[in-house]
Amino acid sequence: MRLTTKGRFAVTAMVDLAMRQARGPVTLAGISERQHISLSYLEQLFGKLRRAGIVSSVRGPGGGYNLAKPAAALSVADIIVAVDEPLDATQCGGKENCLGENRRCMTHDLWARLNEKIFEYLASVTLADLVAHQHGKPVEVLQSWRAADAPVKSVIAVAA
């Protein structure tokens, strides 16, 4: 399973926005320049984020985007789901028809459980956590994950 650029760019752009919004609305052109993400791609992503109620837009001179909720109330999972990023390690998209009509593969439950764990972790990391991490502050949810990173990599390598 891979997180595509859609999810990565959305999270990156949201961290940038959260770090700068105290000075007023943040422009997509500014995020584009700082993060090296196409402006047209950001416009598509922020349209979805706005419709999901994650950001709000301010029109006119000095306009841009602000968070619609506090950074501590927005999880990485919220952002990824808002931009329609699939978080699914199953071969069948969760439909339980991996081997054709109503036939599940032998490892379906393994991949479905992995989906739950990934979503659970992403839901536990807030935008505020990521901003704090960028400011060099220790963030427990990120550091505890790093400590357990080596065994996870081994399991993923074997599963691939």
JOWO-V284756 format. One record per residue. N is the residue number from 0. SS is DSSP state (2 for helix, 1 for strand, 0 for the rest). PHI is phi in degrees with one decimal (none if undefined). NEAR is the number of other C-alpha atoms within 12 Angstrom. Layout:
n:N ss:SS phi:PHI near:NEAR
n:N ss:SS phi:PHI near:NEAR
This chain:
n:0 ss:0 phi:none near:20
n:1 ss:0 phi:-134.3 near:17
n:2 ss:0 phi:-84.8 near:24
n:3 ss:0 phi:-80.7 near:17
n:4 ss:2 phi:-61.9 near:21
n:5 ss:2 phi:-57.0 near:30
n:6 ss:2 phi:-68.7 near:31
n:7 ss:2 phi:-61.7 near:24
n:8 ss:2 phi:-66.3 near:31
n:9 ss:2 phi:-62.8 near:43
n:10 ss:2 phi:-66.3 near:42
n:11 ss:2 phi:-59.6 near:29
n:12 ss:2 phi:-63.8 near:46
n:13 ss:2 phi:-68.9 near:47
n:14 ss:2 phi:-65.0 near:35
n:15 ss:2 phi:-57.9 near:37
n:16 ss:2 phi:-59.4 near:41
n:17 ss:2 phi:-62.8 near:36
n:18 ss:2 phi:-73.5 near:28
n:19 ss:2 phi:-114.7 near:24
n:20 ss:2 phi:-68.8 near:31
n:21 ss:2 phi:-62.9 near:15
n:22 ss:2 phi:-91.9 near:15
n:23 ss:0 phi:116.3 near:19
n:24 ss:0 phi:-55.2 near:29
n:25 ss:1 phi:-103.8 near:33
n:26 ss:0 phi:-83.8 near:32
n:27 ss:2 phi:-67.3 near:36
n:28 ss:2 phi:-62.1 near:24
n:29 ss:2 phi:-65.9 near:23
n:30 ss:2 phi:-62.3 near:34
n:31 ss:2 phi:-57.5 near:26
n:32 ss:2 phi:-67.0 near:15
n:33 ss:2 phi:-69.0 near:19
n:34 ss:2 phi:-103.3 near:22
n:35 ss:0 phi:57.7 near:18
n:36 ss:0 phi:-119.0 near:26
n:37 ss:0 phi:-54.2 near:22
n:38 ss:2 phi:-60.2 near:21
n:39 ss:2 phi:-65.3 near:15
n:40 ss:2 phi:-67.8 near:23
n:41 ss:2 phi:-61.6 near:35
n:42 ss:2 phi:-60.8 near:26
n:43 ss:2 phi:-64.2 near:21
n:44 ss:2 phi:-63.1 near:36
n:45 ss:2 phi:-71.6 near:41
n:46 ss:2 phi:-61.6 near:23
n:47 ss:2 phi:-68.3 near:27
n:48 ss:2 phi:-63.9 near:35
n:49 ss:2 phi:-66.8 near:27
n:50 ss:2 phi:-63.1 near:19
n:51 ss:0 phi:-83.7 near:22
n:52 ss:0 phi:78.2 near:24
n:53 ss:0 phi:-90.8 near:36
n:54 ss:1 phi:-126.4 near:33
n:55 ss:1 phi:-125.2 near:26
n:56 ss:1 phi:-109.0 near:28
n:57 ss:1 phi:-122.4 near:20
n:58 ss:0 phi:-90.2 near:13
n:59 ss:0 phi:90.7 near:10
n:60 ss:0 phi:-59.8 near:10
n:61 ss:0 phi:78.3 near:15
n:62 ss:0 phi:-81.6 near:19
n:63 ss:1 phi:158.8 near:27
n:64 ss:1 phi:-126.1 near:38
n:65 ss:1 phi:-129.6 near:35
n:66 ss:1 phi:-69.1 near:36
n:67 ss:0 phi:-86.5 near:25
n:68 ss:0 phi:-136.7 near:25
n:69 ss:0 phi:-61.6 near:23
n:70 ss:2 phi:-57.0 near:32
n:71 ss:2 phi:-71.2 near:22
n:72 ss:2 phi:-96.9 near:22
n:73 ss:0 phi:-112.8 near:34
n:74 ss:1 phi:-96.2 near:30
n:75 ss:2 phi:-59.7 near:38
n:76 ss:2 phi:-60.8 near:33
n:77 ss:2 phi:-57.4 near:35
n:78 ss:2 phi:-66.3 near:43
n:79 ss:2 phi:-64.8 near:38
n:80 ss:2 phi:-65.2 near:30
n:81 ss:2 phi:-62.5 near:30
n:82 ss:0 phi:-96.1 near:35
n:83 ss:0 phi:62.4 near:25
n:84 ss:0 phi:-80.5 near:27
n:85 ss:0 phi:-76.0 near:24
n:86 ss:0 phi:-114.9 near:35
n:87 ss:0 phi:-142.8 near:27
n:88 ss:0 phi:-93.8 near:29
n:89 ss:0 phi:-75.9 near:28
n:90 ss:0 phi:-76.7 near:25
n:91 ss:0 phi:-103.3 near:22
n:92 ss:0 phi:69.3 near:18
n:93 ss:0 phi:80.6 near:25
n:94 ss:0 phi:-84.3 near:20
n:95 ss:0 phi:62.0 near:21
n:96 ss:0 phi:-124.0 near:18
n:97 ss:0 phi:-54.1 near:22
n:98 ss:0 phi:-110.3 near:16
n:99 ss:0 phi:112.2 near:12
n:100 ss:0 phi:-53.6 near:11
n:101 ss:0 phi:50.7 near:12
n:102 ss:0 phi:-117.8 near:16
n:103 ss:0 phi:-88.7 near:22
n:104 ss:0 phi:-76.2 near:21
n:105 ss:0 phi:-65.2 near:15
n:106 ss:0 phi:-106.1 near:20
n:107 ss:2 phi:-54.6 near:24
n:108 ss:2 phi:-63.2 near:20
n:109 ss:2 phi:-59.6 near:21
n:110 ss:2 phi:-70.6 near:28
n:111 ss:2 phi:-65.2 near:27
n:112 ss:2 phi:-67.3 near:18
n:113 ss:2 phi:-60.4 near:24
n:114 ss:2 phi:-55.3 near:26
n:115 ss:2 phi:-61.3 near:20
n:116 ss:2 phi:-64.8 near:19
n:117 ss:2 phi:-63.4 near:26
n:118 ss:2 phi:-62.8 near:26
n:119 ss:2 phi:-58.3 near:19
n:120 ss:2 phi:-65.1 near:21
n:121 ss:2 phi:-63.5 near:29
n:122 ss:2 phi:-73.2 near:23
n:123 ss:2 phi:-86.2 near:26
n:124 ss:0 phi:-101.1 near:33
n:125 ss:1 phi:-96.6 near:33
n:126 ss:2 phi:-61.6 near:39
n:127 ss:2 phi:-62.5 near:32
n:128 ss:2 phi:-60.0 near:31
n:129 ss:2 phi:-67.3 near:34
n:130 ss:2 phi:-66.4 near:31
n:131 ss:2 phi:-59.8 near:23
n:132 ss:2 phi:-61.6 near:20
n:133 ss:2 phi:-65.6 near:18
n:134 ss:0 phi:-87.8 near:14
n:135 ss:0 phi:80.7 near:12
n:136 ss:0 phi:-86.3 near:15
n:137 ss:0 phi:-66.9 near:17
n:138 ss:0 phi:-123.4 near:22
n:139 ss:2 phi:-54.0 near:17
n:140 ss:2 phi:-63.8 near:24
n:141 ss:2 phi:-80.5 near:26
n:142 ss:2 phi:-72.9 near:17
n:143 ss:2 phi:-66.9 near:15
n:144 ss:2 phi:-67.6 near:19
n:145 ss:2 phi:-61.0 near:15
n:146 ss:2 phi:-63.3 near:13
n:147 ss:0 phi:-94.1 near:14
n:148 ss:2 phi:-63.0 near:14
n:149 ss:2 phi:-58.7 near:13
n:150 ss:2 phi:-62.9 near:13
n:151 ss:2 phi:-64.2 near:17
n:152 ss:2 phi:-59.9 near:15
n:153 ss:2 phi:-64.5 near:12
n:154 ss:2 phi:-64.6 near:14
n:155 ss:2 phi:-65.2 near:17
n:156 ss:2 phi:-63.0 near:11
n:157 ss:2 phi:-67.6 near:9
n:158 ss:2 phi:-70.2 near:14
n:159 ss:0 phi:-71.4 near:11
